[in-house]
């Protein structure tokens, strides 16, 4: 049997305390993840809802789809070397009109957000960049710090990331990975969006 987290289609039947009950609505969750942290954030967000059908899809392989079938749409994307994956903006440009009328939210994941003064949509450079490039202007926005995963990088990626970290005052120690994600903030964002009418 396939791992439930790897399936694009699964039923959210979580019953633990604090979970938002959204009825039998159908929810679409799209993610653009390079090293897995954005996908991990999505998985934690999905722990905060129950009683709904969730369709989860990697944006990098997603064809055109009809967003009107979904009660909510959540899109999350990471940053690599200062840029979003091209599939993110391609999808948004192709579905801009549907996204504008959908109950939809967007969040971005980046290492810049590890700094307290860069953790909000108003102060995070990559969220500002997204809003400049995107024809869709989401009403619900989130910014989360990602992870520094040297163990996943090849040698040239390590060199580039080390250079970026040196410039921005981050860790250049390749012997350990560092996770900066504030999981309480992730869960709070998720509960607020899932309960939004």
N, C-alpha and C positions, 0 to 999 in steps of 0.2 A: 504493500500500500504506500502511495506517495505521501511524503511529509506535507501536512496541511499548510505549512507556511510557503511551500513552493507552488501551490496550486493557484491558478488564476481565478477559479471560481470556488467559493466556500461559504458556508453558512455561519454567521456569527451568532453563537448560542451561549455566550459568556454570561454568567449569572452572579459574579462576585459584587460585593458592595461598592457603590459609587458608579457603576456602569450606567450609561445613558441608554434607556430603552427607546428605540425609534420605530417600533412596529415592524411590519413586514416590507418596509420600503427597500428599494434596490439602490445601492450606493456604488459609485465608480471611484476607484482609487488608482491614480496613475503616479508612477515614480520614475525618476531618472537618477540612477545610483551608479557611481563609478567603482567604489571599493566596498560597498555594502552598508555604509552608515545610514544613508537616506532610507534604504529598504528596512533597516532595523528600526528607525524612527517610525516608519509607517506601521510596522508590526505592533509597536507599543501603542500607537494611536488606536489601532483596531481593538485593542484589549479594553477600550473604554466604551464600547457599544455592544448592544445585544439585540436579538430578535429581528435581524435584518439580513438580506442577501447582499454580500459584498463581492463585486467584480474587481479584481486587482490585476493590473497589467503593467509590464515594463514599457515605458514610453519609447525606448529604443527600437522596439519591434512592433509597435502598435499601428495598425492600419486605420483608415478613416472609421469613425463610429458615430452613432446617433446619440448625442448626449441627452436628448429630451426623454429618453427612457429611464433616466435616473433621478431620484429625489435629491441627491447630493453628489457633487463631484469634488474630489480632493486631489490636488496635484502637488507633488513635492519634487524638488530638483536640487542636485548638488552643484558645486563649483569646482572646476579643475583648471588650474593655471589661469585663473581670472575669467573663465568663460563657462556658460552653461553648455550642455550637450546640444548640438544642432537640432536634434529631434524635438526638443522642448518647444522652441520657437516655431518650428515647422508645424507642429501640432496646433499650437495656439493660433497661428495665422490661419490655418485651415478651418478652425472651429471657433473663431472669435465671436461671431454672432450668437452661436449657441451658448458660449460661456458667459456672455453678457447677461443673458436672461436666466441662466441656471443658478441654483443655490450652490455656488462654487467657492472654493478657497485655494490659496496657493501658499506654499512655504518654501524657503530656500535654506540650504545647509552649507555652511562655509566656516573655515577656520578663523576668519576675521571676527566672527561673532563670539569667539572665546573671550574677547575684551568687553568688559561691561558697557562701555560707551558705544559699542557697535552691535548691540543685541536687539535693536528694535527696527521695524520696517522704515522708520523715519531716519535712522542714523546708519543703517547698514549699506555700504557702497554697492553691494551686489543686488540687494533688493531695489535700490534706486536704478541700477543698470537694467534690471528686469522691467521695471515700469517704463523706462525710456524706450525699450525695444519692443514691448508687447502692446498689441492693439487692444488687448483685454486688460481692464483695470479692476482687479479683484477687490471686493469689498472686505474680504477677510484675508489678512496677511499674517504670516509668521516667519520668524527668523530663528534658526537654531545653530548652535556651534556643532561642528562635526568632530572628526577624530583624525589624529595624526598616526597613520598606520604604516610605519616604515617597513614592517615585516611583509607587507603586500607589494611594495614598490620594487621595480627592477633598478639596476644601478644608475641609469640616467635619470629616472624619475626621482630617485633618492637625492641625487645631486641637485636637481631643480628645486625640490621641496626644501632641502637644506638651505639653499640660497635664499628662498622666499622666507623661511623661518628666521634666518640670520638678519635679513632686512627688517622683518616685522617684530623681532624680539621673541621669537618662539624657540622651541627646543630643536637642537640639531643632533641630539643623541639618538643614534639609530638602534641602540640596543633594546629599546622599549617603545611600545605603542602608547599613545595617550588619547584618552577619550574626554572631550570637553562638553559633551551634550548634557544639558540640564533636563533630566527626565521628568521632574515635577512640572517644568514649564511645558514640555511636550504634552504631558497628560492634561494639563489645564487647557491648552489650546484645543486639543482634541475634544474634550468634554464641551467646551463652549461652542465649537462648530457643530458637533453632532446634535446638540440641543437646539440649535438655531432653526427657526421656522422660515 
